[in-house]
């Protein structure tokens, strides 16, 4: 059973792959962003009901901040926790944390990502749909 990352209801776990490594034998910093993306997709599927065969959702990444706190080596298991920290008029602030699955778990990275809802045809930003707002506030306690 996967132990939850504290304060994150949505958590995925997977092994570090050989192709994730840099010349120093650590997970490449670019892969951290990919791990967070995997967590974000899992969150969208669970919270907003995005179909498993779909990858399209009407949001674009407007900003990403990553804090690298520890290196991760080959063969380790990582856990990625994802949550929505804030809902704006047209955007979501998504937060995440990567932990190395160890005893005790070690936090390797944290991130924040601003997603903006966009109309696919016009390319213009749009308001967060009320159905999404309701699902998110139901799933994430304390949001309004």
Secondary structure, DSSP 8 states (H G I E B T S, - for coil): -----TT-SEEEEEE--GGGB-TTSBB-HHHHHHHHHHHHHHHHHHHH---TT----SEEEEEEEEEE-S--BTT-EEEEEEEEEEE-SSEEEEEEEEEE-SSS-EEEEEEEEEEEEB-TTT--B----HHHHHHHHHHSTT--
